């Protein structure tokens, strides 16, 4: 069974360059965003996708500079949902996807692997939230944390993170391009479900 360990993840990605770290983070962000529509009929269900796509384009464009990424980060942060008293699933998952996207852009700006770790934590937490909703888990009950960790939603996300680290550590541009294309179709959900 896979678990999320920040220290181990950090040691596995420390040697990655900013483009690899950003690609790793963006793949996670896409997976979160692609899980929103099946869980919500909210009109802003895909609020995060345009900037995630824009981010992919920019990390694959060698002419993108610091100022371009800084402007993109500002645009991303403006799309963060406000914190109403009662968030629905689209708000929660959009917050995770947009935040992971912001961490990805910060990877390009700073090259700091901590930003990528935080993006992957957001994807892990989003999968956790999906499991809570779809499995109707009471997080206050004994053993809830273990049930969530063992859920197929969380295990699949952790498996994809591990796979992406292995692919991107190879350092080749082709793998970054492949992750860009593959992640656009992936979601945190194991199966697509309709909102109840």
NORBELCOR-V592333 format. One record per backbone hydrogen bond with DSSP energy under -1.0 kcal/mol. NH is the residue of the N-H (numbers start at 1). CO is the residue of the C=O. Records with the same first field share a line. If there is no record, write none. Layout:
NH->CO  CO
//
This chain:
9->5
10->6
11->7
12->8
13->9
14->10
16->13
21->17
22->18
23->19
24->20
25->21
26->22
27->23
28->24
29->25
30->26
31->27
32->28
33->29
34->30
35->32
36->33
39->36
40->36
45->42
47->44
52->48
53->49
54->50
55->51
56->52
57->53
58->54
59->55
60->56
61->58
64->61
69->65
70->66
71->67
72->68
73->69
74->70
75->71
76->72
77->73
78->74
79->76
80->77
84->82
92->88
93->89
94->90
95->91
96->92
97->93
98->94
99->95
100->96
101->97
102->98
103->99
104->100
105->101
106->102
107->103
108->104
109->105
110->106
111->107
115->112
117->113
118->114
119->115
120->116
121->117
122->118
123->119
124->120
125->121
126->122
127->123
128->124
129->125
130->126
131->127
132->128
133->129
134->130
135->131
137->132
141->138
144->141
147->143
148->144
149->145
150->146
155->151
156->152
157->153
158->154
159->155
160->156
161->157
162->158
163->159
164->160
165->161
166->162
167->163
168->164
169->165
171->168
176->172
177->173
178->174
179->175
180->176
181->177
182->178
183->179
185->182
188->31
//
